[in-house]
Amino acid sequence: MKTKIERVSSSPAPEKKTNIQAAPPPLTPTYQKLKELRKKNKAALNNSGKEQIRGSCLTARERLNLLLDPGSFTELDRFIIHRSSYFDMQKKQIPGDGVITGYGKINRRKVFVYSQDFTVFGGSMSRTQANKILKIMNLALKNGAPIIGLKDSGGARIQEGVAALGGYGDIMRLNVRLSGVVPQISAIMGPCAGGAVYSPALADFIFMVDNSSYMFLTGPEVIKAVTHEEISKEDLGGAKTHTEKSGIAHFACQNDKQCLMMIRTLLSFLPDNNLDDPFHQESKDPVERRSEILNQIIPDQPKKPYDMKAVIKEVIDDSFFLELKEKFAPNIITGFARLNGHSVGIVANQPQVLAGCINIAASQKAARFIRLCDCFNIPIISFVDVPGFLPGTDQEHGAVISHGAKLLYAYAEASVPKITLITRKAYGGAYIVMGSKHLGGDLNFAYPSAEIAVMGAEGAVNIIARKQIKQASDPEKERIKQTKKYEMIFNNPYRAAELGYIDAVIEPSQTREHIIGALEILQNKREKMAEKKHGNIPL
Ligand code: HXC
């Protein structure tokens, strides 16, 4: 277990030496000024507070170099310095003040970025550092491009007191203003503690790095003092904890490099802003590609699990699925994929976990994802196999009613194209919630194996045929008879299709062409909600 993160200075790599001897330049006043600029630039680029041991972490500058297209970065505010004088801080001036800010390109699309430098005052947030970050965020807002923050900071600069806190508060307010306008990505690449966690929490995506990043409101020492619990930083707020237990983070990456590469991949699914369409990438995967596997993938036994991810991968372009929050609430699957090159958001029940039941965690996970897709014009494709909401006192007392309502609200509110496919079970309230026609599903498909009903046969017969079963000479025989009757009526998609709640019952092997066809038809969908300030989602 690593207790101290090893870091390096943010000095740039030394320039290559050449044998060519340039003629000495004339000592004109203009050249002197040029020389001064070069000197200042060199000093600023070597601005690390102190040299430290090279470890697994990259420097703030190395991170930006890897994240952005080569040579595309333009730095702003390189010479900025803090204005604090408490604790003799005026004697400690480091140009840039612990954060590198600017703009660059990722796959030739513009992005605004900042990267905190832990080697300068622990990357701590001064008023000046906050102003630099606010400037970049405002540029992202006005110019409609994503903002990416690489966070590595000991929190508010302690020597500055409330001025530093004010900086954090201003950033958080701007996070809220940016929300739903441009994608906001936070990569936690070092410490992130105290109130500092709330800026990333307001972002659309949080990346973390195994064993070198952590997020918590109160650290192990405070917890020990208050509750007498002993816990390591990693267990309290490391990447594993936040991607599996709390569900706060979307990705746990093995190292800095993988984290930065994943941010690049994620951006390829997103538009630059809420007025743009998501990035389109040419696909070589044929639209009419059929998959015979899908005709056999749904088991004959209704309680037998199967892997919904296998269904998804058969349908999408090149089987490439970028799953978000993979290990948190795995009973629901959320992620991005492409269909004929168009970016789509996928929400799917996973029959392999809790039989695909919806619980509190699954409701929260899917609701936030649906709202994210809706913000950024990404169509939502739902794959449904859901026996219902998970029963249990912990669920009821934990407010599954409110959390389930979030999911319902998110589906009903979303105005992007919504395409739903029921592969097997769609029972009760969960049928309604999972992108049904009633919540505004635009095109709703079902496999012949779909069972759309108030509940499963066993439960239903126990209620509606209880008396007949009890009074029968052979109750077991009567139960089987009643169950078969119920199954014959409801264990299929045709009652829903008769009512127009299912638009088409399709052959599983043809799923890809049906869904891509539906996406094309819905490409110009326009749906306006009534004018209002904002709704009151049951948070
Ligand atoms: C000023 C800081 C600093 C801070 C670290 N440094 N955090 N300087 N303000 N918040 C400085 C250290 O003094 C040190 O300077 C250098 O950065 C490296 O720190 P180390 O402690 O040597 O590093 P390490 O052992 O790796 O420990 C990292 C750490 C620890 C766990 C993050 O530094 C730490 O506990 N820092 C304080 C964390 C904290 O409580 N922050 C306030 C949280 S509350 P020298 O000169 O010695 O190299 C908060 C409120 C936000 O942020 C509210 C928003 C609304």
Residues whose N, C-alpha, C, O or C-beta is under 5 A from the ligand:
A	BS01	HXC	I5 F118 F121 G122 S124 S153 G154 G155 A156 R157 I158 L165 Y168 P191 A193 G194 G195 A196
